Amino acid sequence: MSRDRTLGDDRKGLYSETNSLQCDPISRIEEFEVRLQSSLSQLDSTFATSEPDFKWFETLIHETKHRERSRLRRDLALFWCAAVIILSGWWMSIIQTATVFLVVLLVASIGSLLASPIIVWITMRQHRETSA
Amino acid sequence: MTTQGQLPWEGWVLVIAILLGQGTWLFLDARKHSAWPWLWGIWGLIQAPIPTIVYLLTVRKIWKRKKR
């Protein structure tokens, strides 16, 4: 009887040991999580971050949009000024003599056709550089 | 007879509108894509429709989009 009892006690001890071994990793993880959380909260409290106001973002967007719109208006006005000069020159050349207009048109056509491969090559290179 | 005499004024208005519209579109679109807006815009004011075709082929690359 006493031998059975000692055997039983041994078994209980063995079970409790294995149980503690099985529980150990979990408890360690839990402990680690608690420590990590406390450290992170400590870190958060150390470096106080101030969240910008929502209105600040709104004004930033509004200002950027306004700046972009005014830039577009300025560029477009400049372009239309250039267009008036070019088209009036073109118009005058037609009124004065058709030959001047035809010469200008021919020069522009030949020049643009010659420039096309160069433009293609440069744009391809730019695209390759941006994609790389 | 000059070239002006051969075309009615409506025709001239149409030609100018086409050139101005083409040039403006090329200028704005090239500006949006940061691809030499002044070059494309001024070329678009001189003749039509070669600048638009070259622009669509080189900058916008429409043939690539169709492949997808």
N, CA and C atoms of all chains as a GROMACS GRO file, in nm:
protein
  600
    1MET      N    1   0.083  -0.121   0.000
    1MET     CA    2   0.000   0.000   0.000
    1MET      C    3   0.086   0.126   0.000
    2SER      N    4   0.187   0.120   0.091
    2SER     CA    5   0.274   0.239   0.104
    2SER      C    6   0.354   0.259  -0.024
    3ARG      N    7   0.388   0.148  -0.087
    3ARG     CA    8   0.465   0.157  -0.213
    3ARG      C    9   0.380   0.221  -0.323
    4ASP      N   10   0.248   0.177  -0.323
    4ASP     CA   11   0.155   0.236  -0.421
    4ASP      C   12   0.140   0.385  -0.399
    5ARG      N   13   0.132   0.421  -0.270
    5ARG     CA   14   0.114   0.563  -0.237
    5ARG      C   15   0.233   0.646  -0.287
    6THR      N   16   0.355   0.592  -0.260
    6THR     CA   17   0.475   0.666  -0.306
    6THR      C   18   0.480   0.675  -0.457
    7LEU      N   19   0.440   0.569  -0.521
    7LEU     CA   20   0.437   0.572  -0.668
    7LEU      C   21   0.339   0.678  -0.718
    8GLY      N   22   0.225   0.681  -0.649
    8GLY     CA   23   0.123   0.782  -0.685
    8GLY      C   24   0.174   0.923  -0.664
    9ASP      N   25   0.241   0.945  -0.553
    9ASP     CA   26   0.298   1.079  -0.526
    9ASP      C   27   0.399   1.119  -0.633
   10ASP      N   28   0.482   1.019  -0.668
   10ASP     CA   29   0.583   1.045  -0.773
   10ASP      C   30   0.517   1.086  -0.904
   11ARG      N   31   0.411   1.008  -0.936
   11ARG     CA   32   0.338   1.039  -1.061
   11ARG      C   33   0.281   1.180  -1.057
   12LYS      N   34   0.223   1.215  -0.939
   12LYS     CA   35   0.164   1.350  -0.925
   12LYS      C   36   0.271   1.457  -0.945
   13GLY      N   37   0.388   1.430  -0.883
   13GLY     CA   38   0.500   1.526  -0.896
   13GLY      C   39   0.544   1.540  -1.040
   14LEU      N   40   0.548   1.427  -1.108
   14LEU     CA   41   0.588   1.427  -1.249
   14LEU      C   42   0.487   1.505  -1.334
   15TYR      N   43   0.358   1.481  -1.303
   15TYR     CA   44   0.253   1.552  -1.377
   15TYR      C   45   0.261   1.702  -1.356
   16SER      N   46   0.283   1.737  -1.227
   16SER     CA   47   0.289   1.882  -1.198
   16SER      C   48   0.410   1.946  -1.266
   17GLU      N   49   0.520   1.873  -1.274
   17GLU     CA   50   0.639   1.926  -1.342
   17GLU      C   51   0.615   1.945  -1.491
   18THR      N   52   0.555   1.842  -1.552
   18THR     CA   53   0.528   1.853  -1.697
   18THR      C   54   0.429   1.965  -1.723
   19ASN      N   55   0.332   1.978  -1.632
   19ASN     CA   56   0.235   2.087  -1.646
   19ASN      C   57   0.302   2.223  -1.641
   20SER      N   58   0.393   2.236  -1.545
   20SER     CA   59   0.463   2.364  -1.532
   20SER      C   60   0.549   2.391  -1.654
   21LEU      N   61   0.608   2.285  -1.710
   21LEU     CA   62   0.690   2.301  -1.831
   21LEU      C   63   0.605   2.343  -1.950
   22GLN      N   64   0.482   2.280  -1.958
   22GLN     CA   65   0.393   2.316  -2.069
   22GLN      C   66   0.341   2.459  -2.055
   23CYS      N   67   0.315   2.501  -1.932
   23CYS     CA   68   0.258   2.635  -1.910
   23CYS      C   69   0.364   2.744  -1.921
   24ASP      N   70   0.484   2.707  -1.899
   24ASP     CA   71   0.592   2.805  -1.895
   24ASP      C   72   0.602   2.894  -2.019
   25PRO      N   73   0.606   2.836  -2.139
   25PRO     CA   74   0.619   2.923  -2.256
   25PRO      C   75   0.504   3.022  -2.270
   26ILE      N   76   0.384   2.978  -2.236
   26ILE     CA   77   0.266   3.066  -2.246
   26ILE      C   78   0.278   3.182  -2.148
   27SER      N   79   0.315   3.145  -2.027
   27SER     CA   80   0.328   3.250  -1.925
   27SER      C   81   0.440   3.347  -1.960
   28ARG      N   82   0.543   3.291  -2.020
   28ARG     CA   83   0.653   3.378  -2.063
   28ARG      C   84   0.607   3.476  -2.170
   29ILE      N   85   0.530   3.424  -2.264
   29ILE     CA   86   0.478   3.511  -2.372
   29ILE      C   87   0.388   3.619  -2.314
   30GLU      N   88   0.303   3.576  -2.220
   30GLU     CA   89   0.212   3.673  -2.157
   30GLU      C   90   0.291   3.782  -2.084
   31GLU      N   91   0.393   3.735  -2.014
   31GLU     CA   92   0.478   3.828  -1.940
   31GLU      C   93   0.546   3.926  -2.035
   32PHE      N   94   0.594   3.867  -2.146
   32PHE     CA   95   0.661   3.950  -2.247
   32PHE      C   96   0.566   4.054  -2.306
   33GLU      N   97   0.443   4.010  -2.332
   33GLU     CA   98   0.342   4.101  -2.388
   33GLU      C   99   0.314   4.217  -2.292
   34VAL      N  100   0.301   4.180  -2.164
   34VAL     CA  101   0.273   4.283  -2.062
   34VAL      C  102   0.388   4.382  -2.055
   35ARG      N  103   0.510   4.328  -2.057
   35ARG     CA  104   0.628   4.415  -2.049
   35ARG      C  105   0.639   4.504  -2.173
   36LEU      N  106   0.610   4.441  -2.287
   36LEU     CA  107   0.616   4.516  -2.413
   36LEU      C  108   0.515   4.630  -2.414
   37GLN      N  109   0.395   4.598  -2.369
   37GLN     CA  110   0.290   4.701  -2.366
   37GLN      C  111   0.327   4.816  -2.273
   38SER      N  112   0.379   4.778  -2.157
   38SER     CA  113   0.416   4.883  -2.061
   38SER      C  114   0.530   4.968  -2.116
   39SER      N  115   0.625   4.902  -2.184
   39SER     CA  116   0.737   4.978  -2.242
   39SER      C  117   0.690   5.070  -2.353
   40LEU      N  118   0.599   5.016  -2.435
   40LEU     CA  119   0.547   5.098  -2.546
   40LEU      C  120   0.470   5.218  -2.495
   41SER      N  121   0.390   5.195  -2.392
   41SER     CA  122   0.314   5.307  -2.336
   41SER      C  123   0.407   5.410  -2.272
   42GLN      N  124   0.517   5.357  -2.214
   42GLN     CA  125   0.619   5.447  -2.157
   42GLN      C  126   0.684   5.530  -2.268
   43LEU      N  127   0.712   5.462  -2.378
   43LEU     CA  128   0.773   5.530  -2.493
   43LEU      C  129   0.679   5.637  -2.548
   44ASP      N  130   0.550   5.601  -2.558
   44ASP     CA  131   0.450   5.697  -2.606
   44ASP      C  132   0.444   5.819  -2.516
   45SER      N  133   0.451   5.795  -2.387
   45SER     CA  134   0.441   5.908  -2.293
   45SER      C  135   0.568   5.993  -2.295
   46THR      N  136   0.682   5.929  -2.327
   46THR     CA  137   0.810   6.003  -2.331
   46THR      C  138   0.810   6.104  -2.446
   47PHE      N  139   0.773   6.055  -2.568
   47PHE     CA  140   0.770   6.144  -2.685
   47PHE      C  141   0.627   6.186  -2.712
   48ALA      N  142   0.593   6.297  -2.661
   48ALA     CA  143   0.456   6.346  -2.677
   48ALA      C  144   0.435   6.393  -2.820
   49THR      N  145   0.344   6.328  -2.891
   49THR     CA  146   0.316   6.365  -3.030
   49THR      C  147   0.184   6.442  -3.035
   50SER      N  148   0.192   6.556  -3.098
   50SER     CA  149   0.069   6.636  -3.109
   50SER      C  150   0.008   6.615  -3.247
   51GLU      N  151  -0.111   6.566  -3.250
   51GLU     CA  152  -0.181   6.540  -3.377
   51GLU      C  153  -0.227   6.673  -3.436
   52PRO      N  154  -0.191   6.700  -3.566
   52PRO     CA  155  -0.232   6.827  -3.623
   52PRO      C  156  -0.384   6.838  -3.632
   53ASP      N  157  -0.427   6.960  -3.625
   53ASP     CA  158  -0.570   6.984  -3.630
   53ASP      C  159  -0.625   6.952  -3.769
   54PHE      N  160  -0.749   6.908  -3.775
   54PHE     CA  161  -0.813   6.875  -3.903
   54PHE      C  162  -0.825   6.998  -3.992
   55LYS      N  163  -0.846   7.111  -3.927
   55LYS     CA  164  -0.860   7.237  -4.001
   55LYS      C  165  -0.728   7.273  -4.071
   56TRP      N  166  -0.617   7.235  -4.006
   56TRP     CA  167  -0.485   7.263  -4.064
   56TRP      C  168  -0.471   7.190  -4.197
   57PHE      N  169  -0.516   7.064  -4.200
   57PHE     CA  170  -0.510   6.986  -4.324
   57PHE      C  171  -0.598   7.050  -4.431
   58GLU      N  172  -0.715   7.092  -4.388
   58GLU     CA  173  -0.810   7.153  -4.482
   58GLU      C  174  -0.751   7.280  -4.544
   59THR      N  175  -0.690   7.363  -4.459
   59THR     CA  176  -0.631   7.488  -4.511
   59THR      C  177  -0.513   7.457  -4.603
   60LEU      N  178  -0.436   7.353  -4.569
   60LEU     CA  179  -0.322   7.312  -4.653
   60LEU      C  180  -0.371   7.272  -4.792
   61ILE      N  181  -0.476   7.189  -4.794
   61ILE     CA  182  -0.533   7.144  -4.922
   61ILE      C  183  -0.587   7.263  -5.000
   62HIS      N  184  -0.658   7.350  -4.930
   62HIS     CA  185  -0.718   7.468  -4.994
   62HIS      C  186  -0.609   7.559  -5.054
   63GLU      N  187  -0.504   7.581  -4.976
   63GLU     CA  188  -0.394   7.667  -5.023
   63GLU      C  189  -0.325   7.607  -5.145
   64THR      N  190  -0.298   7.475  -5.139
   64THR     CA  191  -0.232   7.408  -5.251
   64THR      C  192  -0.317   7.414  -5.377
   65LYS      N  193  -0.446   7.389  -5.360
   65LYS     CA  194  -0.538   7.394  -5.474
   65LYS      C  195  -0.541   7.534  -5.534
   66HIS      N  196  -0.548   7.634  -5.446
   66HIS     CA  197  -0.552   7.773  -5.490
   66HIS      C  198  -0.425   7.810  -5.566
   67ARG      N  199  -0.310   7.765  -5.512
   67ARG     CA  200  -0.180   7.793  -5.575
   67ARG      C  201  -0.174   7.728  -5.714
   68GLU      N  202  -0.219   7.601  -5.720
   68GLU     CA  203  -0.216   7.528  -5.847
   68GLU      C  204  -0.306   7.595  -5.951
   69ARG      N  205  -0.424   7.639  -5.906
   69ARG     CA  206  -0.520   7.703  -5.996
   69ARG      C  207  -0.464   7.835  -6.049
   70SER      N  208  -0.403   7.912  -5.961
   70SER     CA  209  -0.348   8.042  -6.005
   70SER      C  210  -0.229   8.020  -6.100
   71ARG      N  211  -0.152   7.915  -6.076
   71ARG     CA  212  -0.040   7.882  -6.165
   71ARG      C  213  -0.090   7.841  -6.303
   72LEU      N  214  -0.198   7.760  -6.301
   72LEU     CA  215  -0.258   7.716  -6.428
   72LEU      C  216  -0.312   7.835  -6.506
   73ARG      N  217  -0.380   7.928  -6.435
   73ARG     CA  218  -0.436   8.047  -6.500
   73ARG      C  219  -0.325   8.132  -6.561
   74ARG      N  220  -0.215   8.147  -6.486
   74ARG     CA  221  -0.102   8.227  -6.535
   74ARG      C  222  -0.039   8.163  -6.659
   75ASP      N  223  -0.017   8.030  -6.652
   75ASP     CA  224   0.044   7.958  -6.765
   75ASP      C  225  -0.045   7.965  -6.889
   76LEU      N  226  -0.177   7.946  -6.864
   76LEU     CA  227  -0.272   7.948  -6.976
   76LEU      C  228  -0.278   8.087  -7.040
   77ALA      N  229  -0.274   8.193  -6.957
   77ALA     CA  230  -0.275   8.330  -7.009
   77ALA      C  231  -0.149   8.355  -7.093
   78LEU      N  232  -0.036   8.308  -7.044
   78LEU     CA  233   0.089   8.323  -7.119
   78LEU      C  234   0.083   8.248  -7.251
   79PHE      N  235   0.027   8.126  -7.243
   79PHE     CA  236   0.017   8.044  -7.364
   79PHE      C  237  -0.074   8.110  -7.466
   80TRP      N  238  -0.186   8.164  -7.421
   80TRP     CA  239  -0.277   8.230  -7.514
   80TRP      C  240  -0.216   8.356  -7.573
   81CYS      N  241  -0.135   8.427  -7.495
   81CYS     CA  242  -0.062   8.543  -7.550
   81CYS      C  243   0.031   8.498  -7.663
   82ALA      N  244   0.103   8.388  -7.637
   82ALA     CA  245   0.193   8.332  -7.739
   82ALA      C  246   0.112   8.287  -7.860
   83ALA      N  247  -0.007   8.229  -7.833
   83ALA     CA  248  -0.093   8.180  -7.941
   83ALA      C  249  -0.140   8.295  -8.028
   84VAL      N  250  -0.177   8.406  -7.965
   84VAL     CA  251  -0.222   8.524  -8.041
   84VAL      C  252  -0.110   8.572  -8.132
   85ILE      N  253   0.012   8.577  -8.078
   85ILE     CA  254   0.128   8.623  -8.158
   85ILE      C  255   0.153   8.528  -8.276
   86ILE      N  256   0.154   8.398  -8.245
   86ILE     CA  257   0.183   8.299  -8.350
   86ILE      C  258   0.073   8.298  -8.457
   87LEU      N  259  -0.053   8.296  -8.410
   87LEU     CA  260  -0.163   8.288  -8.507
   87LEU      C  261  -0.177   8.417  -8.589
   88SER      N  262  -0.146   8.531  -8.525
   88SER     CA  263  -0.153   8.656  -8.602
   88SER      C  264  -0.040   8.660  -8.706
   89GLY      N  265   0.076   8.610  -8.668
   89GLY     CA  266   0.186   8.600  -8.764
   89GLY      C  267   0.151   8.508  -8.878
   90TRP      N  268   0.088   8.399  -8.843
   90TRP     CA  269   0.045   8.300  -8.942
   90TRP      C  270  -0.059   8.361  -9.035
   91TRP      N  271  -0.152   8.434  -8.976
   91TRP     CA  272  -0.259   8.502  -9.050
   91TRP      C  273  -0.201   8.609  -9.143
   92MET      N  274  -0.108   8.686  -9.089
   92MET     CA  275  -0.045   8.793  -9.168
   92MET      C  276   0.031   8.735  -9.286
   93SER      N  277   0.099   8.625  -9.263
   93SER     CA  278   0.175   8.563  -9.372
   93SER      C  279   0.081   8.516  -9.483
   94ILE      N  280  -0.039   8.472  -9.446
   94ILE     CA  281  -0.136   8.429  -9.549
   94ILE      C  282  -0.189   8.551  -9.625
   95ILE      N  283  -0.216   8.656  -9.551
   95ILE     CA  284  -0.270   8.778  -9.614
   95ILE      C  285  -0.166   8.839  -9.709
   96GLN      N  286  -0.044   8.852  -9.662
   96GLN     CA  287   0.061   8.916  -9.743
   96GLN      C  288   0.088   8.835  -9.871
   97THR      N  289   0.139   8.718  -9.851
   97THR     CA  290   0.165   8.632  -9.968
   97THR      C  291   0.148   8.486  -9.927
   98ALA      N  292   0.088   8.416 -10.017
   98ALA     CA  293   0.066   8.274  -9.990
   98ALA      C  294   0.199   8.198  -9.988
   99THR      N  295   0.296   8.248 -10.065
   99THR     CA  296   0.424   8.177 -10.073
   99THR      C  297   0.497   8.180  -9.939
  100VAL      N  298   0.491   8.297  -9.870
  100VAL     CA  299   0.557   8.307  -9.738
  100VAL      C  300   0.494   8.206  -9.643
  101PHE      N  301   0.360   8.200  -9.647
  101PHE     CA  302   0.289   8.106  -9.561
  101PHE      C  303   0.329   7.961  -9.595
  102LEU      N  304   0.333   7.932  -9.724
  102LEU     CA  305   0.368   7.795  -9.765
  102LEU      C  306   0.510   7.758  -9.725
  103VAL      N  307   0.600   7.856  -9.736
  103VAL     CA  308   0.740   7.832  -9.696
  103VAL      C  309   0.747   7.804  -9.546
  104VAL      N  310   0.675   7.888  -9.469
  104VAL     CA  311   0.674   7.869  -9.323
  104VAL      C  312   0.617   7.732  -9.287
  105LEU      N  313   0.506   7.698  -9.355
  105LEU     CA  314   0.441   7.569  -9.329
  105LEU      C  315   0.533   7.453  -9.365
  106LEU      N  316   0.602   7.469  -9.478
  106LEU     CA  317   0.694   7.364  -9.523
  106LEU      C  318   0.811   7.347  -9.426
  107VAL      N  319   0.865   7.460  -9.384
  107VAL     CA  320   0.978   7.456  -9.289
  107VAL      C  321   0.933   7.393  -9.157
  108ALA      N  322   0.813   7.434  -9.111
  108ALA     CA  323   0.761   7.378  -8.984
  108ALA      C  324   0.736   7.229  -8.996
  109SER      N  325   0.681   7.187  -9.111
  109SER     CA  326   0.651   7.045  -9.131
  109SER      C  327   0.779   6.962  -9.134
  110ILE      N  328   0.876   7.010  -9.214
  110ILE     CA  329   1.003   6.936  -9.225
  110ILE      C  330   1.075   6.934  -9.090
  111GLY      N  331   1.075   7.050  -9.025
  111GLY     CA  332   1.141   7.060  -8.894
  111GLY      C  333   1.078   6.968  -8.791
  112SER      N  334   0.944   6.966  -8.790
  112SER     CA  335   0.877   6.880  -8.692
  112SER      C  336   0.896   6.733  -8.723
  113LEU      N  337   0.895   6.700  -8.853
  113LEU     CA  338   0.918   6.559  -8.890
  113LEU      C  339   1.059   6.514  -8.856
  114LEU      N  340   1.154   6.607  -8.873
  114LEU     CA  341   1.293   6.574  -8.837
  114LEU      C  342   1.310   6.566  -8.685
  115ALA      N  343   1.235   6.653  -8.617
  115ALA     CA  344   1.248   6.656  -8.470
  115ALA      C  345   1.174   6.540  -8.402
  116SER      N  346   1.075   6.484  -8.471
  116SER     CA  347   0.994   6.376  -8.411
  116SER      C  348   1.077   6.260  -8.356
  117PRO      N  349   1.171   6.203  -8.436
  117PRO     CA  350   1.250   6.093  -8.379
  117PRO      C  351   1.330   6.133  -8.255
  118ILE      N  352   1.380   6.259  -8.256
  118ILE     CA  353   1.458   6.306  -8.140
  118ILE      C  354   1.366   6.317  -8.018
  119ILE      N  355   1.245   6.371  -8.041
  119ILE     CA  356   1.148   6.384  -7.931
  119ILE      C  357   1.111   6.246  -7.878
  120VAL      N  358   1.088   6.153  -7.971
  120VAL     CA  359   1.053   6.014  -7.932
  120VAL      C  360   1.165   5.954  -7.849
  121TRP      N  361   1.287   5.972  -7.896
  121TRP     CA  362   1.403   5.915  -7.826
  121TRP      C  363   1.417   5.974  -7.686
  122ILE      N  364   1.402   6.106  -7.676
  122ILE     CA  365   1.418   6.172  -7.545
  122ILE      C  366   1.307   6.130  -7.449
  123THR      N  367   1.182   6.126  -7.500
  123THR     CA  368   1.071   6.087  -7.411
  123THR      C  369   1.084   5.942  -7.367
  124MET      N  370   1.130   5.857  -7.458
  124MET     CA  371   1.151   5.714  -7.422
  124MET      C  372   1.257   5.704  -7.312
  125ARG      N  373   1.363   5.782  -7.329
  125ARG     CA  374   1.472   5.780  -7.230
  125ARG      C  375   1.422   5.828  -7.094
  126GLN      N  376   1.341   5.935  -7.098
  126GLN     CA  377   1.285   5.987  -6.973
  126GLN      C  378   1.197   5.884  -6.905
  127HIS      N  379   1.113   5.816  -6.985
  127HIS     CA  380   1.025   5.713  -6.929
  127HIS      C  381   1.105   5.598  -6.869
  128ARG      N  382   1.213   5.562  -6.941
  128ARG     CA  383   1.298   5.453  -6.892
  128ARG      C  384   1.364   5.491  -6.759
  129GLU      N  385   1.408   5.618  -6.753
  129GLU     CA  386   1.473   5.666  -6.630
  129GLU      C  387   1.376   5.670  -6.513
  130THR      N  388   1.251   5.714  -6.541
  130THR     CA  389   1.153   5.722  -6.432
  130THR      C  390   1.106   5.584  -6.388
  131SER      N  391   1.097   5.491  -6.483
  131SER     CA  392   1.051   5.356  -6.445
  131SER      C  393   1.160   5.276  -6.376
  132ALA      N  394   1.286   5.309  -6.402
  132ALA     CA  395   1.399   5.235  -6.341
  132ALA      C  396   1.413   5.269  -6.193
  133MET      N  397  -0.490   8.528 -10.735
  133MET     CA  398  -0.584   8.509 -10.621
  133MET      C  399  -0.510   8.452 -10.500
  134THR      N  400  -0.532   8.512 -10.385
  134THR     CA  401  -0.462   8.464 -10.265
  134THR      C  402  -0.537   8.347 -10.201
  135THR      N  403  -0.472   8.285 -10.108
  135THR     CA  404  -0.532   8.172 -10.037
  135THR      C  405  -0.652   8.220  -9.955
  136GLN      N  406  -0.642   8.346  -9.908
  136GLN     CA  407  -0.750   8.400  -9.824
  136GLN      C  408  -0.880   8.406  -9.902
  137GLY      N  409  -0.867   8.442 -10.032
  137GLY     CA  410  -0.985   8.454 -10.115
  137GLY      C  411  -1.054   8.321 -10.139
  138GLN      N  412  -0.981   8.212 -10.130
  138GLN     CA  413  -1.039   8.081 -10.159
  138GLN      C  414  -1.122   8.025 -10.043
  139LEU      N  415  -1.096   8.072  -9.926
  139LEU     CA  416  -1.163   8.017  -9.807
  139LEU      C  417  -1.256   8.122  -9.746
  140PRO      N  418  -1.382   8.088  -9.719
  140PRO     CA  419  -1.470   8.186  -9.654
  140PRO      C  420  -1.427   8.212  -9.511
  141TRP      N  421  -1.476   8.321  -9.453
  141TRP     CA  422  -1.432   8.360  -9.317
  141TRP      C  423  -1.469   8.255  -9.212
  142GLU      N  424  -1.580   8.182  -9.239
  142GLU     CA  425  -1.618   8.076  -9.144
  142GLU      C  426  -1.510   7.968  -9.138
  143GLY      N  427  -1.454   7.944  -9.257
  143GLY     CA  428  -1.346   7.846  -9.267
  143GLY      C  429  -1.224   7.889  -9.186
  144TRP      N  430  -1.190   8.017  -9.194
  144TRP     CA  431  -1.075   8.068  -9.119
  144TRP      C  432  -1.099   8.060  -8.969
  145VAL      N  433  -1.222   8.093  -8.932
  145VAL     CA  434  -1.257   8.084  -8.789
  145VAL      C  435  -1.243   7.940  -8.741
  146LEU      N  436  -1.289   7.847  -8.826
  146LEU     CA  437  -1.281   7.704  -8.791
  146LEU      C  438  -1.135   7.659  -8.778
  147VAL      N  439  -1.053   7.701  -8.875
  147VAL     CA  440  -0.910   7.664  -8.873
  147VAL      C  441  -0.843   7.718  -8.747
  148ILE      N  442  -0.870   7.845  -8.716
  148ILE     CA  443  -0.809   7.906  -8.596
  148ILE      C  444  -0.859   7.837  -8.469
  149ALA      N  445  -0.989   7.805  -8.469
  149ALA     CA  446  -1.046   7.736  -8.351
  149ALA      C  447  -0.982   7.599  -8.332
  150ILE      N  448  -0.963   7.528  -8.444
  150ILE     CA  449  -0.901   7.395  -8.437
  150ILE      C  450  -0.759   7.405  -8.384
  151LEU      N  451  -0.682   7.500  -8.441
  151LEU     CA  452  -0.542   7.515  -8.400
  151LEU      C  453  -0.531   7.559  -8.254
  152LEU      N  454  -0.617   7.654  -8.217
  152LEU     CA  455  -0.613   7.704  -8.079
  152LEU      C  456  -0.657   7.594  -7.981
  153GLY      N  457  -0.762   7.523  -8.019
  153GLY     CA  458  -0.810   7.414  -7.933
  153GLY      C  459  -0.707   7.304  -7.919
  154GLN      N  460  -0.646   7.267  -8.031
  154GLN     CA  461  -0.544   7.163  -8.029
  154GLN      C  462  -0.423   7.205  -7.946
  155GLY      N  463  -0.378   7.329  -7.971
  155GLY     CA  464  -0.262   7.380  -7.896
  155GLY      C  465  -0.290   7.386  -7.747
  156THR      N  466  -0.408   7.435  -7.711
  156THR     CA  467  -0.443   7.446  -7.569
  156THR      C  468  -0.451   7.309  -7.504
  157TRP      N  469  -0.515   7.214  -7.575
  157TRP     CA  470  -0.527   7.079  -7.518
  157TRP      C  471  -0.390   7.015  -7.499
  158LEU      N  472  -0.306   7.031  -7.604
  158LEU     CA  473  -0.171   6.973  -7.594
  158LEU      C  474  -0.092   7.037  -7.480
  159PHE      N  475  -0.105   7.168  -7.468
  159PHE     CA  476  -0.033   7.240  -7.363
  159PHE      C  477  -0.077   7.192  -7.224
  160LEU      N  478  -0.209   7.185  -7.205
  160LEU     CA  479  -0.261   7.145  -7.073
  160LEU      C  480  -0.228   6.999  -7.041
  161ASP      N  481  -0.244   6.913  -7.141
  161ASP     CA  482  -0.220   6.771  -7.115
  161ASP      C  483  -0.071   6.743  -7.093
  162ALA      N  484   0.014   6.808  -7.173
  162ALA     CA  485   0.158   6.790  -7.155
  162ALA      C  486   0.203   6.848  -7.020
  163ARG      N  487   0.137   6.954  -6.980
  163ARG     CA  488   0.167   7.015  -6.848
  163ARG      C  489   0.130   6.918  -6.736
  164LYS      N  490   0.016   6.851  -6.754
  164LYS     CA  491  -0.030   6.754  -6.653
  164LYS      C  492   0.066   6.636  -6.644
  165HIS      N  493   0.120   6.597  -6.761
  165HIS     CA  494   0.212   6.482  -6.764
  165HIS      C  495   0.358   6.524  -6.756
  166SER      N  496   0.383   6.651  -6.730
  166SER     CA  497   0.520   6.707  -6.721
  166SER      C  498   0.606   6.667  -6.841
  167ALA      N  499   0.554   6.693  -6.960
  167ALA     CA  500   0.627   6.655  -7.081
  167ALA      C  501   0.633   6.772  -7.178
  168TRP      N  502   0.716   6.868  -7.147
  168TRP     CA  503   0.741   6.984  -7.233
  168TRP      C  504   0.612   7.050  -7.285
  169PRO      N  505   0.535   7.113  -7.200
  169PRO     CA  506   0.408   7.171  -7.244
  169PRO      C  507   0.421   7.280  -7.350
  170TRP      N  508   0.527   7.362  -7.338
  170TRP     CA  509   0.542   7.472  -7.433
  170TRP      C  510   0.573   7.421  -7.573
  171LEU      N  511   0.656   7.320  -7.581
  171LEU     CA  512   0.690   7.262  -7.712
  171LEU      C  513   0.566   7.207  -7.781
  172TRP      N  514   0.490   7.126  -7.707
  172TRP     CA  515   0.371   7.063  -7.764
  172TRP      C  516   0.265   7.167  -7.797
  173GLY      N  517   0.248   7.265  -7.706
  173GLY     CA  518   0.147   7.368  -7.726
  173GLY      C  519   0.175   7.452  -7.849
  174ILE      N  520   0.300   7.495  -7.864
  174ILE     CA  521   0.334   7.581  -7.978
  174ILE      C  522   0.330   7.501  -8.109
  175TRP      N  523   0.376   7.378  -8.102
  175TRP     CA  524   0.367   7.293  -8.222
  175TRP      C  525   0.220   7.272  -8.260
  176GLY      N  526   0.136   7.257  -8.160
  176GLY     CA  527  -0.008   7.241  -8.184
  176GLY      C  528  -0.073   7.363  -8.244
  177LEU      N  529  -0.011   7.479  -8.228
  177LEU     CA  530  -0.066   7.602  -8.286
  177LEU      C  531  -0.025   7.619  -8.433
  178ILE      N  532   0.081   7.550  -8.471
  178ILE     CA  533   0.134   7.570  -8.607
  178ILE      C  534   0.062   7.482  -8.710
  179GLN      N  535   0.041   7.357  -8.674
  179GLN     CA  536  -0.023   7.268  -8.771
  179GLN      C  537  -0.112   7.163  -8.704
  180ALA      N  538  -0.195   7.099  -8.783
  180ALA     CA  539  -0.284   6.994  -8.732
  180ALA      C  540  -0.299   6.887  -8.841
  181PRO      N  541  -0.314   6.762  -8.810
  181PRO     CA  542  -0.321   6.700  -8.677
  181PRO      C  543  -0.193   6.626  -8.636
  182ILE      N  544  -0.082   6.650  -8.710
  182ILE     CA  545   0.043   6.577  -8.680
  182ILE      C  546   0.086   6.591  -8.533
  183PRO      N  547   0.086   6.712  -8.475
  183PRO     CA  548   0.128   6.721  -8.333
  183PRO      C  549   0.047   6.633  -8.239
  184THR      N  550  -0.084   6.630  -8.262
  184THR     CA  551  -0.170   6.547  -8.174
  184THR      C  552  -0.137   6.399  -8.191
  185ILE      N  553  -0.116   6.357  -8.316
  185ILE     CA  554  -0.085   6.215  -8.342
  185ILE      C  555   0.049   6.178  -8.277
  186VAL      N  556   0.150   6.264  -8.300
  186VAL     CA  557   0.283   6.234  -8.243
  186VAL      C  558   0.275   6.236  -8.090
  187TYR      N  559   0.199   6.331  -8.036
  187TYR     CA  560   0.185   6.340  -7.889
  187TYR      C  561   0.119   6.215  -7.832
  188LEU      N  562   0.009   6.172  -7.897
  188LEU     CA  563  -0.061   6.053  -7.848
  188LEU      C  564   0.027   5.929  -7.857
  189LEU      N  565   0.111   5.925  -7.961
  189LEU     CA  566   0.198   5.807  -7.978
  189LEU      C  567   0.318   5.809  -7.885
  190THR      N  568   0.374   5.928  -7.861
  190THR     CA  569   0.498   5.931  -7.782
  190THR      C  570   0.476   5.954  -7.634
  191VAL      N  571   0.390   6.050  -7.601
  191VAL     CA  572   0.372   6.082  -7.458
  191VAL      C  573   0.263   5.997  -7.394
  192ARG      N  574   0.148   5.992  -7.457
  192ARG     CA  575   0.036   5.917  -7.399
  192ARG      C  576   0.046   5.767  -7.426
  193LYS      N  577   0.118   5.728  -7.531
  193LYS     CA  578   0.141   5.587  -7.568
  193LYS      C  579   0.010   5.509  -7.575
  194ILE      N  580  -0.076   5.550  -7.667
  194ILE     CA  581  -0.208   5.486  -7.675
  194ILE      C  582  -0.200   5.341  -7.721
  195TRP      N  583  -0.095   5.307  -7.799
  195TRP     CA  584  -0.085   5.169  -7.846
  195TRP      C  585  -0.058   5.072  -7.730
  196LYS      N  586   0.007   5.120  -7.627
  196LYS     CA  587   0.037   5.035  -7.512
  196LYS      C  588  -0.090   5.009  -7.432
  197ARG      N  589  -0.176   5.110  -7.422
  197ARG     CA  590  -0.300   5.096  -7.345
  197ARG      C  591  -0.393   4.997  -7.413
  198LYS      N  592  -0.393   4.998  -7.548
  198LYS     CA  593  -0.480   4.906  -7.621
  198LYS      C  594  -0.436   4.762  -7.603
  199LYS      N  595  -0.305   4.740  -7.591
  199LYS     CA  596  -0.253   4.604  -7.572
  199LYS      C  597  -0.303   4.543  -7.443
  200ARG      N  598  -0.313   4.626  -7.337
  200ARG     CA  599  -0.358   4.578  -7.207
  200ARG      C  600  -0.503   4.536  -7.214
   0.00000   0.00000   0.00000
